Amino acid sequence: MELTQDWDKTFPKSDKVDHRKVTFTNRYGITLAGDLYTPKNGKAPFAALAVSGPFGAVKEQSSGLYAQTMAERGFVTLAFDPSYTGESTGEPRNVASPDINSEDFSAAVDCLGLLDNVNRDRIGIIGICGFGGMALNAAAVDKRIKAVVASTMYDMSRVMSKGYFDSTTAQERTEALEQLGRQRWEDAEKGSPAYGPVSLELQGGEPEFVVQYAAYYKSKDRGFHPRAINSNAAWTVTNPLSFMNMPLLSYIDEISPRPMLLIHGEKAHSRYFSESAYEAAAEPKELVIVEGATHTDLYDQMDKIPFDKITGFFNDNL
């Protein structure tokens, strides 16, 4: 692995934290790349946070912003690229898995728990957008995770298998699976996976939330990064397969008695994901709706992301 050592984030570097690149390996032997942020002030051992997301993003974008900000507030933080994406390894490129990507969070907990300046009994995680669902899934199975925050959360298994607002019919689902099966034959014959068109290349007439995604991922003044799938590439065509019948949040109630904080924008098209997760989860749980915020506002808008609330949550629960 040749990791970029230059500061190539989509946000300014803080003078309140130290930063270095790290690597660690998950249970499947995939080596993940991360950015480790450590407070310059404060006393070890620190509480620690692993951060990832959104779906199709890299650690130089939203997750890194969250990680650096929480390090300024006294936590050791690790923003990482999920398997098969960014600077992390895994072939083929640009593929996701509800299992492997949940495991990525647990591997990040492994990494944090081995650091001399971290109290391994005080580790939490933050998942953003599609990795909010992965974070909740990881927290349910990995009891080392003492608290979890999911910001502007997407349940990727639900939206891929059922469509937005569960609108996909049984016939449409069958047809989609048949098409994915045919694509597998084509990929097998070719010896490599087919990829979709470059993400978020707007043609006009797209829903407003898609326009908002493009405004983040395609703008060099905001969130564009050349390694991000959503900025400059595409997922494999068969990427939805494992999400179609492996529901991420089946065991969300088993996060309890450890606390869960869900954060979502009032005007986000995806708000119903957090509301449904909140209803299914057991106490202790909290759902914070940010007035006036859209889905992507919680990626990078510092006046909308409730960092004071997140900080208080982890201070109280780690």
Summary of the structure (lengths in Angstrom):
residues: 318
radius of gyration: 18.5
end to end distance: 33.2
largest distance: 58.4
contacts: 1154
relative contact order: 0.15
helix: 36%
strand: 19%
